[in-house]
Amino acid sequence: MLEEDIRCVLFDLDGTLADTAPDLADALNRTRIDEGLDALPLERLRPLISQGVRGLLRVSHGLHPQDEGYESLFKRVLQHYAQRLCVQTRLFDGIPELLDHLEAHSIRWGIVTNKHSRFTQPLVSALGLNVRAASVVSGDTTPRAKPAPDPLLLAAQQCGIAPGQCIYLGDDERDIVAAKAAGMRSMAVRWGYLGEDKPIEAWGADFLINHPAEVLEYLGPQRRMN
């Protein structure tokens, strides 16, 4: 139990707050189709979304950032993504109710993502969250992105809450590493993309949760959802 000392809840974006996989996978597949290749099924790509385009190209084309041709394909995927940024993307089930509940109980919340601001800002706006979040920190907002603690510390500062009174939710191990480095407690979310490497139980998160409603179970009895 976290009792009542948590005054701010921070969320990763892709795979934690919003299901962005369909639109990111579509951008990759449109790049493949440009090359005369078949589209890959969404379920094959979904676990990779939290690794961004880097992870998608590793599986789709067997390419890594140092490989010839990587940079060109990387830019093409992002061009496709920018054109259809929020077509199928939706907040995960339970997230709208969780955000409503946090706001009703004067718990600040924000978004910390490694997605670059040119994608984060229009996406957050399209989801209707730009006027609600107390902080939105992107992968290029600070000199170092996650797993460095810098973005989380900036979000806490913008929210006006001490890091020790924040908790960070994420679906990738680097989210947990960043939270610990920032002096925040951490929640690993099982509904996210989770990757294909180390199992979620081995990330070292303070809490593992299956549904957004469980967040309130850790914030004190009077803050729980009915």
Contacts in CASP RR format, 6 or more apart in sequence:
PFRMAT RR
TARGET T0000
AUTHOR 0000-0000-0000
METHOD contacts of the structure
MODEL  1
MLEEDIRCVLFDLDGTLADTAPDLADALNRTRIDEGLDALPLERLRPLIS
QGVRGLLRVSHGLHPQDEGYESLFKRVLQHYAQRLCVQTRLFDGIPELLD
HLEAHSIRWGIVTNKHSRFTQPLVSALGLNVRAASVVSGDTTPRAKPAPD
PLLLAAQQCGIAPGQCIYLGDDERDIVAAKAAGMRSMAVRWGYLGEDKPI
EAWGADFLINHPAEVLEYLGPQRRMN
1 218 0 8 1.000
1 220 0 8 1.000
2 167 0 8 1.000
2 185 0 8 1.000
2 218 0 8 1.000
2 219 0 8 1.000
2 220 0 8 1.000
3 220 0 8 1.000
4 219 0 8 1.000
4 220 0 8 1.000
4 223 0 8 1.000
5 164 0 8 1.000
5 165 0 8 1.000
6 107 0 8 1.000
6 165 0 8 1.000
6 166 0 8 1.000
6 167 0 8 1.000
6 185 0 8 1.000
6 218 0 8 1.000
6 219 0 8 1.000
7 107 0 8 1.000
7 108 0 8 1.000
7 161 0 8 1.000
7 165 0 8 1.000
7 166 0 8 1.000
8 107 0 8 1.000
8 108 0 8 1.000
8 109 0 8 1.000
8 110 0 8 1.000
8 134 0 8 1.000
8 156 0 8 1.000
8 159 0 8 1.000
8 160 0 8 1.000
8 161 0 8 1.000
8 165 0 8 1.000
8 166 0 8 1.000
8 167 0 8 1.000
9 102 0 8 1.000
9 107 0 8 1.000
9 108 0 8 1.000
9 109 0 8 1.000
9 110 0 8 1.000
9 166 0 8 1.000
9 167 0 8 1.000
9 169 0 8 1.000
9 215 0 8 1.000
10 109 0 8 1.000
10 110 0 8 1.000
10 111 0 8 1.000
10 112 0 8 1.000
10 135 0 8 1.000
10 152 0 8 1.000
10 155 0 8 1.000
10 156 0 8 1.000
10 159 0 8 1.000
10 166 0 8 1.000
10 167 0 8 1.000
10 168 0 8 1.000
10 169 0 8 1.000
10 184 0 8 1.000
11 17 0 8 1.000
11 109 0 8 1.000
11 110 0 8 1.000
11 111 0 8 1.000
11 112 0 8 1.000
11 168 0 8 1.000
11 169 0 8 1.000
11 170 0 8 1.000
12 50 0 8 1.000
12 111 0 8 1.000
12 112 0 8 1.000
12 113 0 8 1.000
12 168 0 8 1.000
12 169 0 8 1.000
12 170 0 8 1.000
12 171 0 8 1.000
12 172 0 8 1.000
12 175 0 8 1.000
13 20 0 8 1.000
13 111 0 8 1.000
13 112 0 8 1.000
13 113 0 8 1.000
13 115 0 8 1.000
13 120 0 8 1.000
13 123 0 8 1.000
13 124 0 8 1.000
14 20 0 8 1.000
14 21 0 8 1.000
14 24 0 8 1.000
14 49 0 8 1.000
14 50 0 8 1.000
14 52 0 8 1.000
14 113 0 8 1.000
14 115 0 8 1.000
14 171 0 8 1.000
14 193 0 8 1.000
15 21 0 8 1.000
15 49 0 8 1.000
15 50 0 8 1.000
15 92 0 8 1.000
15 170 0 8 1.000
15 171 0 8 1.000
15 189 0 8 1.000
15 191 0 8 1.000
15 192 0 8 1.000
15 193 0 8 1.000
16 92 0 8 1.000
16 169 0 8 1.000
16 170 0 8 1.000
16 171 0 8 1.000
16 175 0 8 1.000
16 189 0 8 1.000
16 192 0 8 1.000
17 91 0 8 1.000
17 92 0 8 1.000
17 95 0 8 1.000
17 111 0 8 1.000
17 129 0 8 1.000
18 89 0 8 1.000
18 90 0 8 1.000
18 91 0 8 1.000
18 92 0 8 1.000
18 95 0 8 1.000
18 123 0 8 1.000
18 127 0 8 1.000
19 89 0 8 1.000
19 90 0 8 1.000
19 91 0 8 1.000
19 92 0 8 1.000
20 49 0 8 1.000
20 89 0 8 1.000
20 123 0 8 1.000
21 42 0 8 1.000
21 45 0 8 1.000
21 46 0 8 1.000
21 49 0 8 1.000
21 193 0 8 1.000
22 42 0 8 1.000
22 87 0 8 1.000
22 88 0 8 1.000
22 89 0 8 1.000
23 81 0 8 1.000
23 84 0 8 1.000
23 85 0 8 1.000
23 86 0 8 1.000
23 87 0 8 1.000
23 88 0 8 1.000
23 89 0 8 1.000
24 45 0 8 1.000
24 49 0 8 1.000
24 52 0 8 1.000
24 53 0 8 1.000
24 56 0 8 1.000
24 81 0 8 1.000
25 40 0 8 1.000
25 42 0 8 1.000
25 45 0 8 1.000
25 46 0 8 1.000
25 49 0 8 1.000
25 56 0 8 1.000
26 80 0 8 1.000
26 84 0 8 1.000
26 87 0 8 1.000
26 88 0 8 1.000
27 77 0 8 1.000
27 78 0 8 1.000
27 80 0 8 1.000
27 81 0 8 1.000
27 84 0 8 1.000
28 40 0 8 1.000
28 45 0 8 1.000
28 53 0 8 1.000
28 56 0 8 1.000
28 57 0 8 1.000
28 60 0 8 1.000
28 77 0 8 1.000
28 80 0 8 1.000
29 39 0 8 1.000
29 40 0 8 1.000
30 80 0 8 1.000
31 73 0 8 1.000
31 76 0 8 1.000
31 77 0 8 1.000
31 80 0 8 1.000
32 38 0 8 1.000
32 39 0 8 1.000
32 40 0 8 1.000
32 60 0 8 1.000
33 39 0 8 1.000
34 76 0 8 1.000
40 59 0 8 1.000
40 60 0 8 1.000
44 59 0 8 1.000
45 56 0 8 1.000
45 59 0 8 1.000
45 60 0 8 1.000
46 193 0 8 1.000
47 193 0 8 1.000
47 194 0 8 1.000
47 195 0 8 1.000
47 196 0 8 1.000
48 55 0 8 1.000
48 56 0 8 1.000
48 58 0 8 1.000
48 59 0 8 1.000
48 193 0 8 1.000
48 195 0 8 1.000
48 196 0 8 1.000
49 56 0 8 1.000
49 193 0 8 1.000
50 171 0 8 1.000
50 172 0 8 1.000
50 192 0 8 1.000
50 193 0 8 1.000
50 194 0 8 1.000
50 195 0 8 1.000
51 58 0 8 1.000
51 172 0 8 1.000
51 195 0 8 1.000
52 114 0 8 1.000
53 74 0 8 1.000
53 77 0 8 1.000
53 78 0 8 1.000
53 81 0 8 1.000
54 64 0 8 1.000
54 65 0 8 1.000
54 74 0 8 1.000
56 77 0 8 1.000
57 63 0 8 1.000
57 70 0 8 1.000
57 73 0 8 1.000
57 74 0 8 1.000
57 77 0 8 1.000
58 64 0 8 1.000
61 73 0 8 1.000
63 69 0 8 1.000
63 70 0 8 1.000
63 73 0 8 1.000
64 70 0 8 1.000
65 71 0 8 1.000
65 74 0 8 1.000
78 119 0 8 1.000
81 119 0 8 1.000
82 118 0 8 1.000
82 119 0 8 1.000
85 119 0 8 1.000
85 122 0 8 1.000
85 123 0 8 1.000
85 126 0 8 1.000
86 122 0 8 1.000
86 123 0 8 1.000
86 126 0 8 1.000
86 127 0 8 1.000
89 123 0 8 1.000
89 126 0 8 1.000
89 127 0 8 1.000
91 127 0 8 1.000
92 191 0 8 1.000
92 192 0 8 1.000
92 212 0 8 1.000
93 211 0 8 1.000
93 212 0 8 1.000
94 211 0 8 1.000
94 212 0 8 1.000
94 213 0 8 1.000
95 212 0 8 1.000
97 212 0 8 1.000
97 213 0 8 1.000
97 225 0 8 1.000
98 212 0 8 1.000
98 213 0 8 1.000
98 215 0 8 1.000
98 216 0 8 1.000
98 225 0 8 1.000
99 109 0 8 1.000
99 129 0 8 1.000
99 132 0 8 1.000
101 216 0 8 1.000
101 223 0 8 1.000
101 225 0 8 1.000
102 108 0 8 1.000
102 109 0 8 1.000
103 109 0 8 1.000
103 132 0 8 1.000
105 219 0 8 1.000
105 222 0 8 1.000
105 223 0 8 1.000
107 219 0 8 1.000
107 223 0 8 1.000
108 134 0 8 1.000
108 159 0 8 1.000
108 160 0 8 1.000
108 161 0 8 1.000
109 133 0 8 1.000
109 134 0 8 1.000
109 159 0 8 1.000
110 133 0 8 1.000
110 134 0 8 1.000
110 135 0 8 1.000
110 136 0 8 1.000
110 155 0 8 1.000
110 159 0 8 1.000
111 120 0 8 1.000
111 124 0 8 1.000
111 129 0 8 1.000
111 133 0 8 1.000
111 135 0 8 1.000
111 136 0 8 1.000
111 137 0 8 1.000
111 155 0 8 1.000
112 135 0 8 1.000
112 137 0 8 1.000
112 146 0 8 1.000
112 151 0 8 1.000
112 152 0 8 1.000
112 155 0 8 1.000
112 168 0 8 1.000
112 178 0 8 1.000
113 120 0 8 1.000
113 137 0 8 1.000
113 138 0 8 1.000
113 139 0 8 1.000
114 138 0 8 1.000
114 139 0 8 1.000
114 145 0 8 1.000
114 146 0 8 1.000
114 151 0 8 1.000
114 174 0 8 1.000
115 123 0 8 1.000
115 138 0 8 1.000
115 139 0 8 1.000
116 138 0 8 1.000
116 139 0 8 1.000
116 140 0 8 1.000
117 138 0 8 1.000
117 139 0 8 1.000
117 140 0 8 1.000
117 141 0 8 1.000
120 136 0 8 1.000
120 138 0 8 1.000
120 139 0 8 1.000
121 130 0 8 1.000
121 136 0 8 1.000
121 138 0 8 1.000
124 130 0 8 1.000
124 133 0 8 1.000
124 136 0 8 1.000
129 136 0 8 1.000
130 136 0 8 1.000
134 158 0 8 1.000
134 159 0 8 1.000
134 160 0 8 1.000
135 154 0 8 1.000
135 155 0 8 1.000
135 156 0 8 1.000
135 158 0 8 1.000
135 159 0 8 1.000
137 151 0 8 1.000
137 152 0 8 1.000
137 154 0 8 1.000
137 155 0 8 1.000
137 158 0 8 1.000
138 151 0 8 1.000
139 145 0 8 1.000
139 146 0 8 1.000
139 151 0 8 1.000
141 151 0 8 1.000
141 154 0 8 1.000
142 148 0 8 1.000
142 150 0 8 1.000
142 151 0 8 1.000
142 154 0 8 1.000
143 150 0 8 1.000
144 150 0 8 1.000
144 151 0 8 1.000
145 151 0 8 1.000
146 152 0 8 1.000
146 174 0 8 1.000
146 175 0 8 1.000
146 177 0 8 1.000
146 178 0 8 1.000
147 173 0 8 1.000
147 174 0 8 1.000
147 175 0 8 1.000
147 177 0 8 1.000
147 178 0 8 1.000
147 181 0 8 1.000
148 178 0 8 1.000
148 181 0 8 1.000
149 178 0 8 1.000
149 179 0 8 1.000
149 181 0 8 1.000
149 182 0 8 1.000
149 183 0 8 1.000
151 178 0 8 1.000
152 163 0 8 1.000
152 166 0 8 1.000
152 168 0 8 1.000
152 178 0 8 1.000
152 179 0 8 1.000
152 181 0 8 1.000
152 182 0 8 1.000
152 184 0 8 1.000
153 163 0 8 1.000
153 182 0 8 1.000
155 166 0 8 1.000
156 162 0 8 1.000
156 163 0 8 1.000
156 164 0 8 1.000
156 166 0 8 1.000
156 182 0 8 1.000
156 184 0 8 1.000
159 166 0 8 1.000
163 182 0 8 1.000
163 183 0 8 1.000
163 184 0 8 1.000
164 183 0 8 1.000
164 184 0 8 1.000
164 185 0 8 1.000
166 182 0 8 1.000
166 184 0 8 1.000
166 185 0 8 1.000
167 179 0 8 1.000
167 184 0 8 1.000
167 185 0 8 1.000
167 186 0 8 1.000
167 187 0 8 1.000
167 206 0 8 1.000
167 218 0 8 1.000
168 175 0 8 1.000
168 178 0 8 1.000
168 179 0 8 1.000
168 182 0 8 1.000
168 184 0 8 1.000
168 185 0 8 1.000
168 186 0 8 1.000
168 187 0 8 1.000
169 175 0 8 1.000
169 186 0 8 1.000
169 187 0 8 1.000
169 188 0 8 1.000
169 189 0 8 1.000
169 209 0 8 1.000
169 215 0 8 1.000
170 176 0 8 1.000
170 186 0 8 1.000
170 187 0 8 1.000
170 188 0 8 1.000
170 189 0 8 1.000
170 192 0 8 1.000
171 188 0 8 1.000
171 189 0 8 1.000
171 191 0 8 1.000
171 192 0 8 1.000
171 193 0 8 1.000
171 194 0 8 1.000
172 193 0 8 1.000
172 194 0 8 1.000
172 195 0 8 1.000
173 197 0 8 1.000
173 198 0 8 1.000
173 203 0 8 1.000
175 186 0 8 1.000
175 188 0 8 1.000
176 186 0 8 1.000
176 188 0 8 1.000
176 203 0 8 1.000
176 204 0 8 1.000
176 205 0 8 1.000
179 185 0 8 1.000
179 186 0 8 1.000
180 186 0 8 1.000
185 206 0 8 1.000
185 207 0 8 1.000
186 204 0 8 1.000
186 205 0 8 1.000
186 206 0 8 1.000
186 207 0 8 1.000
187 205 0 8 1.000
187 206 0 8 1.000
187 207 0 8 1.000
187 208 0 8 1.000
187 209 0 8 1.000
187 215 0 8 1.000
187 218 0 8 1.000
188 200 0 8 1.000
188 203 0 8 1.000
188 204 0 8 1.000
188 205 0 8 1.000
188 207 0 8 1.000
188 208 0 8 1.000
188 209 0 8 1.000
189 209 0 8 1.000
189 212 0 8 1.000
190 200 0 8 1.000
190 208 0 8 1.000
190 209 0 8 1.000
190 210 0 8 1.000
191 210 0 8 1.000
191 211 0 8 1.000
191 212 0 8 1.000
194 200 0 8 1.000
200 208 0 8 1.000
201 208 0 8 1.000
207 218 0 8 1.000
209 215 0 8 1.000
213 225 0 8 1.000
216 223 0 8 1.000
216 224 0 8 1.000
216 225 0 8 1.000
217 224 0 8 1.000
END
